[in-house]
Amino acid sequence: MTELAYLSDGAAGYVRSFRARVTALPPGGIVLDRTFFYPAGGGQMADQGTLQPAAGPPWKVTDVTKSGAAVIHRIGRPAGSGTLTVGDEVEGAIDWGRRHRHMRLHTAQHLLSARIFSLTGLRTRKATMSGVRAEIELESTWPAGLVLEELDADVRRFLSPGRPVQIRYVPREEFERFPSARAGLVPLAPQVDPVRIVEIESADACPCGGTHVRDTGEIGPIALGSPSTVPGGASRISFTVGADAPPTPGA
């Protein structure tokens, strides 16, 4: 079992390096007792980085996936490296530029999905994110009354000045009494308890296991693409965030 240390609170998403012990060595991978590397899921891409043993060069982490209760760090074997054994301690280092772009992109997706829901009642069916670009698939066709320029102006109100983003946990029973109307399309897995809520002040509160920025002002400008139709009666809208992050609020 791997402790998902990145889930604990908002600050955990900003951890760039950590120490952990090797608990298993499946073919082509390393399992640790705890990790701050994000495994691919929920539309968010996996982290990359390195695992540095006590001796020898670092092992490059090329992908991160979940397998049951374990997180597998897929590795590229460094030239001339030694061997790892179960019980060895390693230092993990996350590719921060990649991680931070995904944090900005994921929080931007929550904000845009929330504003579309507020304006139209349409929920997000799924979202995919990569690099600085994301796509949001909605449950129905794009509403004729929603003009892209008006949506853009509405979203920008939440970017400057920025709104705080917080992580909180609520018991499953409490969440089911007051569920998130926007997020009702994908049911929570039975074992999820408590429920991790990502909350954007005055904009959104939605279950999520991803990493997020602390303030929407950290996202930077969002550029919306034109909506398109998806086979089956759904619709899709894409957006990008800037390649370079703006100054961190309060830094």
Secondary structure, 3 states (H helix, E strand, C coil): CCEEHHHCCHHHHHCCEEEEEEEECCCCEEEECEECCCCCECCECCCCEEEEECCCCCEEEEEEEEECCEEEEEEECCCCCCCCCCCCEEEEEECHHHHHHHHHHHHHHHHHHHHHHHHHCCCEEEEEEECCEEEEEECCCCCCCCCHHHHHHHHHCCCCCCCEEEEEEECHHHHHHCCCCCCCCCCCCCCCCCEEEEEECCCEEEECCCCCCCEHHHCCCEEECCCEEECCCEEEEEEEECCCCCCCCCC
